[in-house]
Amino acid sequence: MSWDVLLTLGTLIFIPGLMPTLLNKEAYVPRTTSAVSVIGLTAIIVGLIGSGLVLSPIVSSMTAVIWVLIFVYRGKRGGPA
């Protein structure tokens, strides 16, 4: 098993874990928390791309997009549906 596949599978685990937060209209995550997650994932994505990996940066980017959506839609209590 290549490192790219292993990192891809490991990163895929985060997506189902984040979906309930994104889909629950009553969920709240402080914007600082989601912003730090996006910044950290961006650094990881750059490192993965710099290492020549392909699949894991794609899946990590999907995770970062979910965190951006959590930032936008779940960053305020009683925020937009």
N, C-alpha and C positions, 0 to 999 in steps of 0.2 A: 504494500500500500504506500502510495507516495504521500509526502508531507502535505501537498495541496489537497488531496482527498481527505486526509485526516483533519486538517484545519477546516475544510468545508463542512464536514459532518459535525465537528464540534461547534461551529458557528450556527449551523441549522437549528441546534437545540434552543437557541435564544428566541427564534421567531415565534414558535407556539407559546412560549412563556410571556412574550410581550403582547400578543394579540388580545388577551382578555382586558388588559389595561387600555389598549387603543379602542376597543369596541364598547367598553362600558362607559356610558354617558356620565355616570356619577364618579368615575375614577378621577383621582387627582395625583399628579406627580409634580413636585416643585420644578419650576423651569430651570433652576440651577442644576438640578440632578440630571435632567434630560440634556441640557446644553453640554455639561461635562462629558456625558456619555457620547454625544455626537463628536466632540473634539477628540476624545480618546480613540473612538473608532476610525476617525479620519486619519489619525497618525498610524494606526494599525494598517489601514488600507494602503496608505502610501508605502509602508514598509513591505507589505506583501507584494505589491506591484514591483517595487524595487528589487525584490528577491526573485522576480521572474515567475511568480505564481499567477494562475489565471482564475481558477474557480473560487478560491477562498476570498479574493477581493470582491468578486461579484456578490457573493452571499453576505459578506460583511457590509457591503454597500446597501443591500436590501435591509439589513438590520439598522443601519444608520438612518435610512429613510423612515423606518418605523419610529425611531426615536425622534426624528424631526416632526413627524405627525403627532406624536405624544406631546412634544413641546408646544405645538400649535393648538391642539384640541383639548389636551388634558392638563395644561399648565395653569389653569385658573379654576378655582372652585366654582362649580355650577357654570362652567364654560359652555361654548357652543356645542350643539349636538353634532 
